[in-house]
Amino acid sequence: MEVYVDDFCTMVQTTDARYLRKLSHSLLHAIHSVFPPPEVLGLDGGDPISNKKLLEGKGKWDIRKEIIGWVFNGARRYIELPTAKSKFLIA
């Protein structure tokens, strides 16, 4: 797992759906262990885990995914810039 500012990035080598589900629950628990929801501390503010991002599928396990501005490809074992960014830099 890597954390970049407020982005938690995790990679794992498995296709076992049960293991991925267990790991997902462990990661969410770990985030709340370090950054408790505001209601636990009696504070104002939002949950540190963005339900909006989860509903958009940003927390979904995938072989190829854009994270913090890079495209990670686990099957081919490389990273690259997204097409739009690389075209901008070349132009």
Steps between C-alpha positions, in 0.01 A plus 500: 500500500616850422338820621537819301346796686145360533515223238545144621649287222521125545620226268473128550568193286192280522178424318330352808180705546467400868853618575442828314178559697676426831790728405255778404327477838839501676609810309180688585540400865864616496402840360236543771752388764731787404231751394182428699169623359404840643207362699739276696701802612200730531628732226349660191608390155477209266605140511864454396383225262322659206177312425474706180833364376403145600169529310692628195702177509828661601545245779444204268780248455620500140796382292538837326419820686579871508634604840641844590545591134665178378354189336617185679478174304549194719469245220772660288692631803549859392379851569426769244356846469137516391463570125374857544794593724761343273353676193510831690866451592600401145319795338 
